[in-house]
Structure formats: C-alpha cells, structure tokens
Amino acid sequence: MARNTLLRTLIIVVVGLLLLALLLYGGQRKRLFRESRTSLYTLVTITVVTRSETRAREAIDAAYRELERVGKLLNFYAPDSELSRINRNAGVAAVKVSAETLAVIEKAVHAAEATKGGFDVTVGPLVRLWDFKEKKIPSREAIAAAMDLVGYRHIVVDPGASTVYLDKQGVQIDLGGIIKGYAADRAAAVLRDHGIDDGIVAVAGDIRLFGRQPDGRPWHIGIQHPRAADDDTALLATVHLDDGAISTSGDYQRYFFADGVRYHHLLNPTTGYPQDLCRSVTVIAPSAAATDAFATGIFIMGPQQGIAALERLGMDGVIVDKDGEVLMTKGIRDKVKLLDTP
C-alpha cells in the first residue's frame, strides 16, 4: 500500500513539473538573437535561435570568448604565440606545440596538398609586397626574392612528437587564410555546448551554421555577385543549408586597376601574381576551416580543376570563371537558386 502511495506521489510530482515547464516555456516561441562585434581583426556576427534571451546572451558571450582564445593562440603578430615561436625557429629547430595548433597546421598542409599549392600558409612574403591601398605593383625582382621564402613543403609536421619545423630560415607560417574558418567552427561548438541547437557564426565571409531558422526552414545564405558595380549587397545566388559551412573568395574583395588590368589579393604562390582564372569561388563543406582554406585554393586552381577537386574531395562549390560562366558541383545544384548572371 505504501509503495502504491509513493508511486502515485511520484507521478503527481512529475506531471506537476511537466505542467510547470509548459507554463514557463510552452508559450514562448523560438526567436532569433543576433549580435555583432569585432574579433580576429574583422566583423563577426553570431546568430542563435532559442526561447530564452538569457541563454542566448550567455551562449553568445561564450562564443566570442572562444574566438578571442583562438585568435591569441594562433596570432601571427603576438611574440608569445606558438605560431611566432615556430617562425622564430625557422631553419633552427622543431618547436613543440599544443595538439590544437598542430591540428590547424595539419589542416592547412592538407589543403595545400589537395589544391596543388593553391592554398599556401607561407605566402605571406608575397602578400606583404602588394599594396592595394596605394595601388602599387611590386617589381619582378622583389617578387622573385619573396618567392624564395614561399612553399608549404618547407613545413615539416611530426604528429608523434607534436612538433612543427620550418626547414628554411626566413620562411614563416601565417594562418590568416584558415584561422577565421577554424575559429567559426570552434565558436559554433561552444554555442552547442551552451544548449543552442540552431545558429550561425559569420566571421567576415566564413560562415559556420547548424540547425534551422525559427520557422523550421533551412538557413538561406547569399552568395555575393562578383561584378555588382560597387553594390556589395547584390547577390549572385542563394543557397539553402541546415548544417555545415560556406566561404567565398573573390577578385572583388581587394583590388585595383592598372592599365586596364584588375590586380587583386588572391595571389598564385607559384607566380607571385594575382590569379585570373576565376571571379569568385564559393565552397560548401562540413567545416569552416575547410571552406576558408579551399575557397582560396580552388580559386587559384581555376574552374575546371577546381570543380574536379571539389568533387573528388566530397565538397560542394559554386565557381564563377573569368568570363562569368557559373559552374557548380553536382551535389549542390538543387540547393542553389541563381538570382543573376555575372
């Protein structure tokens, strides 16, 4: 008898708690909460979907803290970062690094190998020669000298010892081409750890998203038109995604004209000059670290080789070639809606 009474009491308590939960949360619809801040030297926007504003703020704050942590860990300019220690010891000694730093550098080397050197985190000496603000083209001699210090094959990674060694003095690793995507991945993971099931982390043009919009629809992500006549809000297409990442690299982001030629910031590491085979490349993959790196690498490879590489790697993409023709991988065609043609 006492056992039955206890059971009835437990049932009443459970039902009561369920009713209380319904009263507290049942009437609250999921809402969008969005906040933009400067992080990693760029504009970052984090969007979450939840019923609780408190949960949203706590999760967003935690995600921004994670972005700052990643930025400090892999900072090219901070003298006490692991990356700076690797660069200071180029041609001298291997440097033991954390598992996280090792993993990011391994991702960068993989992207370099998969794009035949199109993506290269040692390209810094070339990048620093080109002044897009002053619209100056470096001399052939300066480019040749800089290229002597460029080449991802100078990076020697020893996973067993957790070390990274640059085998030539003067060679440097700059993870600027992958860090934003990697940081977006980490921030998205932190959001999920804080109970967020749907959200977007946009670190400049590198976007990591998961879940869906409040009404249950997939996220609609715009792909910028590469020839939008100075209108950076004009779209080439939209793509519907509910989980994964998307990044775009284009010749319209930083450029100048000289003698009728467009010079932009996406440099071919094997020539030292801007690559002119594409107008823009958008890559879609499970991680933003991958899309960040491969958007650049595929741009350098060019449209035909680029589409073939994406198909081989199991990634999706939208490429606008130098003449304005739009190419897509097979797996993304039913998710992309073209709004205009370049």
N, C-alpha and C positions, 0 to 999 in steps of 0.2 A: 504493500500500500504506500509506504513511504517512498519507494522507488518510483511509483507512478506519479506521485505528487511532485517529486523532484523533476521528472521528465516534463510534466506539464508546465512547471515553473520555467524550465529552460526554454521550452517552445515559446512561452509568452514573452520572455526576455528577448529572444532572437527576433520574433515578429515585431516587437516594440522597437528594436534597433533598426530594423528594415524600414519601418514606417517613419522613424525619425530621419533616416537618410533620405527617404523620398521627399519629406517635407523640406529638408535643408537643401537638397540638390536637384530634386525632380523638376522643380520649376525653373531651374537655371539652365539656359541653353549654352552650348559651347560658343565661345566668342573668340575673335581674333585679337591678340595683343601684339603690338609691334613697337620696337624701339631701335633707333639708330644711334650709333656712337662711332667715334674714331678709334680704330685699333689697327695694329700692324701697318701703320702709316697710310691707312686708307679708310673709306667709309664702310662700316659694317652694319647691316640691318638684320635683326633677328625677329622672326615672327613665330608665335606659338598659338595653338588652339587649346583652350581649356575653359572650364566653367569658373575657375577661381582666379581672381585678379592677384591675390596673394601668391598663389602657386606660380602664376605667370611671372611675376616680378622676381621671385626668388630664383626661378629657373633661368631667367634671362641674365640676372646678375652673375650667377654661377658660370654661365656660358661665356660671358665677357671676361671673367677672371681666367677661364681656361685659355681664351685667346691670348691674353697677356702672358700667361705662363709659357705657351708655345713660342710666342714671339721672343721672349727673353732667352729661352733655351737655344734657339736656332738663329739668333741675331748675328748678322754678318759684321755689324759695326761694334758691338759690345766686346771689349777686350777680354772679359771674363767668361764669354760663352764657349761652349765646347767647339763650336764651329771655328771661332777665332783661334783656339789652340791648335786645331788641325791645320789651319792656314799658316800659322806662325812656324809650324814644324815641317813645312813642305820641303822635301829633299833632305830632311834631317832624321826624323824618327816617326814611327807609327804612334798614334795617340789613342789611348783607351777612352771610349765614350760610353754613354748610357745606352741601354737597349733601344730607347726611343730614337735617339739621334742616329744610331746605326740603322734602324729600320727605315727612317726617312731617306737617308743617303742611299740605301739599297733600292728603294722605290725610284729614286732619281736615276740611278745607274741602269735599272731595268728599262725605264722609259727611254733613256739614251740608246740602249742596245736595240730596243724594239722599233725605234724611229731612225735607225741608222745614223745616229748622231745629230738628228734634227733638234732634239732637246738635249741641252748640254749645260750643266750647272757650273762649268768652268769658263763660260763665255763672257764673264764679267769684264776682262780687259778690253774686249771689243765694244761692249755696251758703253763703257765709260768714254770711249773715243767719240761717239756720235752725240752731238749736241743739237737736240731737236728744238730747243728754245731759241738758240742763236742761228739755227738752220745752217750748220756748218758740216761739210763733208770732209772726213779725215783724209789725209794723204795716203797713197798706196803704201808708202814706206812705213807709216805709222800702223796701218792695218797689218802689214806683214810682220812687224815686230810684235804686235799684240797677239797675233795668231800663234806665235811660237809658244805662248803660255796657255793655249786653249786645247782642250781634248779630254773627254771624260775617261779615256783609257789611262790617264795619269792617276785616277782614283783607284786605290787598292784597298778593298774591304776584306777583313778577316773576321767572319762571323764567330768562329770558335774563340778567338781571343778578344772579340768585341773591340777591334781597333780599325782605324782608318788612316791610311798613309797616302800622301801625295808624293809621287816619286820624282818630282822635279821642282827645284826651288823657283819661287815666283808664281807657281800655279795656285789658284785659290778656288774654293767652293763657295758659291753664293746660291742659297736655296730659295731665292726670291721667286723663281718660277714654279715652285711646288708648295711653298710654305702656306700660302693663303688657302689652297685647297685642303691641305692636311689640317690646318687649324679649323677650317669649317667642319671637317669630319669629327674632330675632337669636340668642338662646341655642340654639335648635334648629339653626340654620345652623352654629353653632360646633361643636355635637355631631357633626354630619355631617362637618365638616371634620376632626374627630379620629377618623374611622373608625367612628362609630356609625351603624348602619343602622336601628335601631329605638329609639324613645324618646318620652318625654313631658316637656314643660316646663309646669308649672302655676304661674302667677303669680296667687295668690289664685284667683279664679274664671275666669281667662282661660287657656285650655289650648291649647297647640300640640303636636300629636302626629304621628308618622310611623312607618312600618313596622308591625310586628306584635308580639304577645306571643311569648315563647319557644316556645310550642307551635304557633305559626303562626296562631293565631286573631286576628281584629281586636281592637283595644282596646275595652273596654266602659266607657263613660263614663256616670256617673249624672247625672240632672237633678234638682235638689233640689225637694222638694214645697213649694209656696209657702204652704201652710196646714198645717204639720206640728206644730202645738201645741207649739212651742218645741223640737222634736226636729230639730236641723239635720242629722241623718244620714238622715232619712226621704226616700225617693226617690219622685218622680212617675213617672219613666221611666228607661230606659237606652237608649243609642244605640251602635251598633257602627260604629266608624270605623277606617280604617287610614292615613289621611293627611289633614291639614287642621287646622282649629281650631274650637273651640267656646267660647262665652261665654254667661253668663246674667246678666240684670239682673232684679231683683225688688223688690217693695214690702215684702218681709220682711227685708231686709238691715239697714237702719237706719230706724227708725220709732218713733212714739209715738202714743198715742190721746189725743184731747181731745174731750170732748162726743160720744163715740161715733164720731168720725171718725179714720181712720188717716192720719197725716201721715208721709210717707216722703221719702227723699233724692232721688228721681228727679223733678226739677223741670222743668216746662214753661217753656222760655225765653221764651215769648210771654205767659205769665200770671204767672210768679214763684211759682206754687204747685205742689205735687205733682200729677202726672197720675194720674187714677183710672180709666183705661180698661182696664188690664191688671193681673194679679197678677204674672206673670213672662213674660219673653221670652228664649228661647234661640236663638242664631244660630249656624249652621254654615257655614263658608266656607274657602277655601284658606289665608287668613292670619289670625292672631290680632289683628293691628291692625284688620282689618275687623270681625271678630266683636265685639271690645271696643267699638268705636265704634257699630256698628249695633245691638247689643243695647240700648243706651241709646236711640238714635234711634228704633228701631222701637217700643220701649215707649211713647215719647211720642206717636208717630203713632196708636197704637191697633191693635186686632186686624185689622180689615178692611183698612184702608190699609196696615198693616204687612205682612200676608201678600202683598198685591198688590205692594208694593215689593220684597219679597224675591224673589218670582217674576220680577219684571222685571229685577232685578239678577243673577239666576242664583245666588242664595244659598238656603240652606235654613233652616228655623226651626220651632220649637215655641212656640206662644203660648197662655198661659192668660189668658182675658179676665177682666173684673171679676166675672163671675158664676160662674167656674170652668169654663167650657167650654174644651176643648182644641182648638186649630186647628193644622194642620201644612201645610207646603208639600208639593206632590206628590212631589218628588224624595226626601223623607226618610222617607216613611211605611213603607217596607219595612225600614228600619233602626232604627226606634224601637219599643220594647216598653213600653207603658203598664203601670205596676205598681199605680197607684191613680188615683182621680179627686179633684180638689180639692174 
